[in-house]
Amino acid sequence: MEMRPAVRDDLDALASLYEGARDFMHRNGNPTQWAGEYPSKSDILADVRRGTLFVCESEGKIAGCLCLQPGPDPAYLKIEDGEWLDDGPYFVIHRLAVREPGQGVGGFCLDWAMQSATSLRADTHRDNVPMQRLLKSRGFVHCGTIHVSDGSPRMAYQLVVEGERDDGSWLSWLPWRRRGLLG
């Protein structure tokens, strides 16, 4: 498996990937987290234009994806029933999806993100048990509850990565990094 930035030509494959992820969530007790057509093709294109969407390829096909956005995330400014591990800079993991759950793709995506970031935050619905397990398996700590833009609650997680980071990996692909806006 390998990671790369998503491109416009990935749109249909990513829309199909997200549709499959929505179906999986609905079948597994989480029918409301990604309601309707979310994430839509316009959401995907916006992430591609911002340079924040990355795909995991296996045998030449898209097996998964995740969005990595620099903080601060407005939804993370207020946390209830706990606190963040630190107040330092962080990246947010959004819209992680895999084509075939249970094949290690989600873990591969998180491991890849952890190569460069010193702090990662993520949130998920209380009914999204597979995502909670995945985050915990990679050392993420449940920090409390945040509320997304529609007011619904999400379980908030953070991982602070100790030690040397690889500044040459995905951070170098980010448009704001190339323009000197980060690090």
N, C-alpha and C positions, 0 to 999 in steps of 0.2 A: 504494500500500500504506500501511496505517496500523497502529499498535500500540495495544492497549488491554488493561486487566486482564481475565483470564479470569473468567467467572461460571459459576455452577452450570448454567445452561442450555446451556453449551458442552460438557458432559460427553460426550455421545454423539459429537459431532464430533471432540473431542480424542481419545477412545478410538479412533476410526477412524483419525485421523491417526497416532497412535502405532503402531497395527497395521500401517499402510502403511510406516512407518519401519522397523519390525522386519523386515518382508518385504524391504524394500530392502537392509537390512544383511545379511540371510541370503543373498540372491541375489548380493551383492557381496563375499563372502569374510569376513564378520564375523558368524558365526552364534551367538556366545556372549555378546556385550555386553549385549543386552537379552533374556535368556532368558525363556521362558514368556510370561506376560502382563504383564511389566514394561514400562513403568509401567502399573499397573492403574488401574481406575476409582477405587479408594480412594486411590491415590497422587495421582491428579489432583484429587480432592476435597480432600485434605489441602493440596495446593499452592494451590488456590482459597481455602480457608479462611484460610490464612496470608497470602494476598495476594501470593504470589511467582510466580504463573504468568501469563504475558502471551501474548496471541495476536496474530498478524499477519493482518490481513484484506486480501483483495484482491477487488474486485468483490463485496463483501458476503459472502464466504465465508472461512472460516479456511484460510489457506494455510500457516501455520507457527506454532510456539510455542517459548517457552523459559522456563525457570524461573530466576529471579534471587534468590539467597539471600545475606544478609549473612554474612560470615565472622565468627569462624573456623569452618571446616569441619573436623570431627575427622579426616577422612582426609588433610587437608593439613598436619597438625601435624608429620608426619615425611615428609621427602622424601629419596629415595636418588638416587645418581648425578648430583647437581647441587644447586642451591639456588634458592630463590625470588629474584626480582629485588629485592624489598624485604620488610620485615616490617610494613608499614603496613596499615591497614584495607583490606578488599577485598570485592567481591561475587563470588559463584561462579555460573557458568553451568552449569546442569544440564538434561538432557532437552530439548535443542534438536532439533526435528523439523520437517520440511517435507513438504508434500503432493507436490510435483513437484520433485524434485532438478534442479539446473541452471538454475533460473529466477531466481536471485538473492534468494530469500526468506531463506535462512540468512544471507547477507551483510547484508541489510536489518536482520534481527533484531540481529546483532552491532553494526552501525553505530548502531542505536538505543540499545543498552545503553551504548555508548561515549560517548554525548552527555552523560551525567551522572556516570558512575563515574570515579574517578581510578585505580582498579586493579581489574582483572577477572582471575579465575582460572578455568580449566576443565580437565577431564581427559577422556581418551578411550582407548578400547581400541587396542592397537597395530595391529589389523586394520581399524580405522575410518579408512581413508585419506581418504575425502571430508571428514570432520570435521577431520583434521589439515591438509589443504590449505586448508580454509575458515579455520581459526584462523591459519595462517601468512599467508594473504592479507590478513588484517586487522592484521598486525603482532605477533601473539602469539608469544612466545618459548618454545621447549621448554626446560623448567627441570629435568626429571628424572623420577623415577618415584614415584608414590604407590600405596598399597594401599587399596582400598575395603573396606567392612565385611565382605565375605565373604573377604577376603584376596587377591583377585586384583589384579594390577598394572594400573595405568593410566598413560599418558603425561600428564604434568602441564605445563600451559601458563600463562603469565601475560602480561598486557599492562598496563603502567603508562602512563596517558594524561597527557600533559603539557598545560599551558595551562588556559584557563578552561573550566569545566564549566557545563552548563545545569542549575542546581538546580531549575528549574521543570518538568522533564520527568518521567520515570517515577519518580524518587525521591519526588515529591510524592504519588504514588499508594500508596506503601507504608504499610501500617497502622502500623508502628512509627515511621515518620517523622511521620505525622499525630499520634501520641501523644507526640511529642517525644523519642523514644528514640534518634534518629539525627540528627545534625547540627543 
